[in-house]
Amino acid sequence: MTSRDPRVPDWQALELSKTWADELDLARPSGLWRFLRSIFGQRRQVVVDAGHDLFRAIPKYALQEFHNLPNGNYSSRIARGYITGFDRAMLGSMHRIRQEIAERVTDAKAVLDIGTGGGKLAAAVQSVGVADVWGADVSPYLLKHAATDNPGVSFIQAPAEDLPFTDQRFDAVVVSFLFHEMPPKYVKQALAEAHRVLRPGGCLLIAEPSENQLLPVKLASLLTAKGWRHWYFKSLASRVYEPFVMAWHKQNKPAMFAEAGFELLQHRDEIPINFYSLKKRSTT
Ligand SMILES: C[S@@+](CC[C@H](N)C(=O)[O-])C[C@H]1O[C@@H](n2cnc3c(N)ncnc32)[C@H](O)[C@@H]1O
């Protein structure tokens, strides 16, 4: 930590207001009905305590019911369920990619995980011996769980497109499943911010959903495990609400990364994850 770093809130002591998704009584038919209607039916406007500083900082586009979750990432209960449910739904692939990313940054002293959610990537980075690990996200509910589960990581509320760190603060920036949840204009700003907070030569590692999972599944491929995985992830992707995912898939990523001042070292596209390893160019 340096004297110019942002203050890290005491998340565990912080009381967050309950939202309607916390109040759902799933033991009662009416509560269960409301829950199921939210997951399978029409999405609603996310409701948060707009008067509170922590909620004023959230970009409008993030206040949606992503993944059909009741009140999106904005309730203690659903955020907790999401942290475990996401990994289960991804059949172990998130765990594997987080481990791979962590192992690629073992030499780093300071690493930032943007869009950290429940903090699992930041925790994986810390577990390989990186001393100074930060996680940034916009959802206070996810951050509170992240800080409770991973006390050795510094968690702050900050949008990827406006990071409260000094220039060249980090040796590596890591991102898992964030950019496809942002409108393209803000992805570009977030890349500019990642570039600014990285030291020259520092690395940016990105894992995002693969567009290949949207391709038609060949019937004959269902005789193989690979074919079933493709069918499963295609079905999952077509059912969850992700308003900006198609815009992300359409981006010319190599051009976008180059424009932001990064050199693309490696790209691996496998269902369900697209992985990019990038390096901040010394001069842009
Ligand atoms: C799909 S989750 C991924 C969470 C985590 N990285 C993981 O792999 O488990 C996307 C996360 O991005 C966060 N997020 C969305 N827009 C953001 C933004 N502009 N800045 C920072 N975080 C954002 C959400 O709150 C959510 O926690």
The ligand as a Gaussian input file, in Angstrom:
#p B3LYP/6-31G(d) Opt

LIG

0 1
 C      -19.706000     -11.393000     -14.246000
 S      -19.164000     -10.566000     -12.806000
 C      -17.495000     -11.196000     -12.687000
 C      -16.973000     -11.149000     -11.277000
 C      -15.567000     -11.677000     -11.086000
 N      -14.578000     -10.962000     -11.854000
 C      -15.489000     -13.153000     -11.360000
 O      -14.845000     -13.543000     -12.329000
 O      -16.101000     -13.909000     -10.617000
 C      -18.945000      -8.893000     -13.381000
 C      -18.583000      -7.945000     -12.255000
 O      -18.271000      -6.688000     -12.816000
 C      -18.781000      -5.680000     -11.966000
 N      -18.899000      -4.443000     -12.764000
 C      -19.823000      -4.133000     -13.717000
 N      -19.556000      -2.931000     -14.255000
 C      -18.427000      -2.482000     -13.631000
 C      -17.627000      -1.308000     -13.764000
 N      -17.932000      -0.341000     -14.627000
 N      -16.536000      -1.172000     -12.987000
 C      -16.194000      -2.138000     -12.102000
 N      -16.905000      -3.268000     -11.923000
 C      -18.007000      -3.445000     -12.683000
 C      -20.088000      -6.260000     -11.468000
 O      -20.517000      -5.604000     -10.292000
 C      -19.692000      -7.716000     -11.245000
 O      -19.165000      -7.908000      -9.979000

